[in-house]
């Protein structure tokens, strides 16, 4: 099994090409590893070796597939035929969908094979994977800490080698933040870059489909398989780029990099700041032009996000009536309303109930103007902030998260404290921009810190160019945890 | 802290039944959350248009044609935990 450790997509494809290993042997070795260690970290949920093997047997492998024989983990909110898909909620307990989400179909066509479903906050609502009905995913580098969220399972999978990559979703930071907490590369695509069809909706004006990988090159490769215009999702736009990997390795001299002062202020932990400053020095030494910029609306991002998001959550959660699919309450209903009330009240966890209530409140006639409309206007100002700085710079860099990974239970009692963890992620999400988290080293406790790179909508190429150069110079992804 | 009556009203609108303990928790939590939202009062938004979507795409149209999604009615019906009668899901009466 040692031979499988540290495979990137690129190195595994090379190993297949030179016939060093077979697909089946590799897939089985990943399953062995998951069976041995998953109990400690709680990455896979509803894991069942037979289902995983069936996924493998159902594959139609062909030569030339860009992800030929690559085993990966799927966040538990992607519809996947014949697999339990629960959004880590009691409400969807026992739900086995009868079709694949569009992204899963595309990955299948590309030759990638799913090992199973991985942990997330319930319906992706959270920043630590602690709202999952299955409990939190523990951090691979310190099991007393969270792996972040909502894509906590997807992020922890990467350094643990529980798969070569994982799919995730980022609505307000849910890929980039856990990636930063787990020393993984996490790509949040521009809104509309990848079809959301068949992925359980959380907040529809924000949801984006991305992935978590060991390297920036791998992130570009997976995007080659998933990106593009879709008839199933009318927010998608045509893909102008056929091969995103070609930007990995490009020279960054002359690239203008902005550092927002608001992303490096007194709220940022001193060790996080140190690592980010060191990262900026690395980019500067490669010829990038560093410029201090300002995004004055940053401080309003979390408030805007937590008005817009619950509004859309409360609307999207209306569909869960327990009638067409999902868990049904065992209480005998007297009338139709009882079915909704009992199933929803038993099925949704406390954070979901909180967001649904906040959404109902801010969308009510009397609060609409003072909260919802106000937030959507401030959202415009946040977007204008970004537009203005992108006239002067090509990308922005800063920390992904102002703090390193925190302890399990440390923030779960106070919703506002938890919400502010994503202070540096929600503004770019509200603007529909793309961003990437790239490993930037470790603090004195050995906990990972991530460098965030943000580019304008549709400019993922810049993320790969700058991110890859930084990774080549530092190679922090090679520092893997000791498994217990 | 939000009024108990307001939380109960919101729960009713949201088709949720809350225990007494949950109502108290929501009064507290939502109170804190709405207090946090007050930060937006200091932003001047006069003359600013709201943003409802960021795709920049408008009026996407497709031919109205049936396309194969490889799912049978039986498979979809099987997802439901309610009794099925004549290829339909049976629930309690609506009225």
Interface residues (C-beta under 8 A of the other chain):
Chain A: X95 X96 X97 X98 X99 X191 X192 X205 X231 X234 X235 X237 X297 X299 X300 X302 X303 X304 X306 X307 X314 X318 X322 X323 X324 X325 X326 X327 X328 X333 X334 X335 X336 X337 X338 X339 X340 X341 X342 X344 X345 X348 X350 X353 X354 X356 X357 X358 X359 X360 X361 X364 X371 X373 X374 X375 X376 X377 X378 X379 X380 X381 X383 X414 X415 X416 X419 X430 X431 X432 X457
Chain B: X6 X7 X10 X11 X13 X14 X15 X16 X17 X18 X22 X25 X26 X29 X30 X32 X33 X34 X36 X37 X39 X40 X43 X45 X48 X49 X50 X51 X52 X53 X54 X55 X56 X57 X60 X62 X67 X69 X70 X71 X72 X75 X76 X78 X79 X80 X81 X82 X89 X91 X92 X93 X94
